[in-house]
Amino acid sequence: MLEETIRRELHTSNAPMTFKRFMQIALYDPKDGFYTKHAIIGTRENSDFSTDPENYSPCFGASVAEFIGRYAAEFSSDALQLVEMGGGNGTLAVDILDHLQEYFPRLYRRVIYSIVEALPRLAQRQREKLQHHPSARVHIGSALDVSFTHVNGFFLSNELPDAFPVDIVFSVRSKGLHRLCITEVGRTLDWKYVPVQDHETFSYLKSFGYGDDLKQLPGSASIRNVFTYGVPVNLDMIHWYRSLAGKLHTGAVLTFDYGFMTTEEHLFASEQSRESSVRVYNRNSSDRPTDLLKGIGKRDITSDVNFAILKHVGHQSGLTDIFFDEQKEFFLFFGAAMSEDNNFIALVQGKRLPPFYRG
Ligand SMILES: C[S@@+](CC[C@H](N)C(=O)[O-])C[C@H]1O[C@@H](n2cnc3c(N)ncnc32)[C@H](O)[C@@H]1O
């Protein structure tokens, strides 16, 4: 039971547990974490969450393959490396490779496709799904620590940084920044608000525009308000992007996720719609963050990505923008069209494929 794991860790450290550590355990504990044990990734019915590669299959993969086809012509190297991180069911990988094989056969023969997946259970599923593409490899490991260097090709991910464990930081009136933590009261786990002291978190908030505009909460703020007005501090995302940029020799980093284009948009959304940017899901429907300490490991926890941060870090690390827009625009730009009844249709060199997305 994860509650026991957390309690043990609290006793050993004799200090409150950060939300980031809590999220790490709840999602990725090797025995009872949500992704290890429960998560069913798929289309809408009977899954814990539906993801774009499944719902837009094969449109999503086809558009990515068209993107790769367009830019790969600029590469001089023989082998073209495609490194996907956090592959889920392996649907995106299969759709990309199927499309390259059919429409870019010469390029396909140069491709080495690798998935870096944290969880053995999902890695196994990806291997099974990729059997008909012999060049594809699945490595168990972390995207935060990919072993590939001098990559000539593309780093890809869909809905990965939203699944990185984050801290939740908020401002308490006249008492400064606090971080959401977990502690034990009697035999029960409970929330605790702890002052922020580390330089990295202060600098994250300041650098990315969260300074003085944060809502000032009372010291007795409800946990619901902490989730609504708190900022997810995704330090792993920064380290991840910096390290990818450093490992890329020629090519691009393709990141698909949901969230905000700017910090202003994020602050405006929490003020206007009072929607938390750290969300909890239970069997595909939104759950109350207040229930998080019950049934730990049975719910998904995700946080909105602030793309302004990714762009900033990318630019600092020497990357330049090729395309920055909504996913639908990416589809439309790189190979799909909209039919009269609002379905996506793949267009390959002017040829229409059958509709593949309804809804
Ligand atoms: C939200 S799911 C998205 C799956 C897939 N990309 C999709 O869109 O269907 C997140 C995926 O990332 C994996 N993952 C999470 N953290 C990871 C990490 N640090 N390194 C590699 N994979 C990770 C999870 O196991 C899961 O496969």
The ligand as an SDF file (V2000), in Angstrom:
LIG
                    3D

 27 29  0  0  0  0  0  0  0  0999 V2000
    0.6490   10.4690  -20.2560 C   0  0  0  0  0  0  0  0  0  0  0  0
    1.4940    9.0710  -20.8120 S   0  0  0  0  0  0  0  0  0  0  0  0
    1.5910    9.4400  -22.5530 C   0  0  0  0  0  0  0  0  0  0  0  0
    1.8470    8.2030  -23.3560 C   0  0  0  0  0  0  0  0  0  0  0  0
    1.9580    8.3960  -24.8680 C   0  0  0  0  0  0  0  0  0  0  0  0
    3.0010    9.3250  -25.2440 N   0  0  0  0  0  0  0  0  0  0  0  0
    0.6300    8.8220  -25.4240 C   0  0  0  0  0  0  0  0  0  0  0  0
    0.4730    9.9840  -25.7630 O   0  0  0  0  0  0  0  0  0  0  0  0
   -0.2660    7.9780  -25.4850 O   0  0  0  0  0  0  0  0  0  0  0  0
    3.1500    9.3550  -20.2470 C   0  0  0  0  0  0  0  0  0  0  0  0
    4.1370    8.3160  -20.7040 C   0  0  0  0  0  0  0  0  0  0  0  0
    5.4370    8.7050  -20.2990 O   0  0  0  0  0  0  0  0  0  0  0  0
    6.0510    7.6650  -19.5400 C   0  0  0  0  0  0  0  0  0  0  0  0
    6.9780    8.3590  -18.6310 N   0  0  0  0  0  0  0  0  0  0  0  0
    6.6850    9.1260  -17.5660 C   0  0  0  0  0  0  0  0  0  0  0  0
    7.8160    9.6450  -17.0370 N   0  0  0  0  0  0  0  0  0  0  0  0
    8.8260    9.2200  -17.8040 C   0  0  0  0  0  0  0  0  0  0  0  0
   10.2210    9.4310  -17.8000 C   0  0  0  0  0  0  0  0  0  0  0  0
   10.8090   10.2010  -16.8760 N   0  0  0  0  0  0  0  0  0  0  0  0
   10.9690    8.8300  -18.7470 N   0  0  0  0  0  0  0  0  0  0  0  0
   10.4140    8.0570  -19.7000 C   0  0  0  0  0  0  0  0  0  0  0  0
    9.0880    7.8110  -19.7600 N   0  0  0  0  0  0  0  0  0  0  0  0
    8.3110    8.3920  -18.8340 C   0  0  0  0  0  0  0  0  0  0  0  0
    4.8790    6.9340  -18.9280 C   0  0  0  0  0  0  0  0  0  0  0  0
    5.2000    5.6640  -18.4940 O   0  0  0  0  0  0  0  0  0  0  0  0
    3.9230    6.9280  -20.1300 C   0  0  0  0  0  0  0  0  0  0  0  0
    4.3030    5.9880  -21.0890 O   0  0  0  0  0  0  0  0  0  0  0  0
  1  2  1  0
  2  3  1  0
  2 10  1  0
  3  4  1  0
  4  5  1  0
  5  6  1  0
  5  7  1  0
  7  8  2  0
  7  9  1  0
 10 11  1  0
 11 12  1  0
 11 26  1  0
 12 13  1  0
 13 14  1  0
 13 24  1  0
 14 15  1  0
 14 23  1  0
 15 16  2  0
 16 17  1  0
 17 18  1  0
 17 23  2  0
 18 19  1  0
 18 20  2  0
 20 21  1  0
 21 22  2  0
 22 23  1  0
 24 25  1  0
 24 26  1  0
 26 27  1  0
M  CHG  2   2   1   9  -1
M  END
$$$$
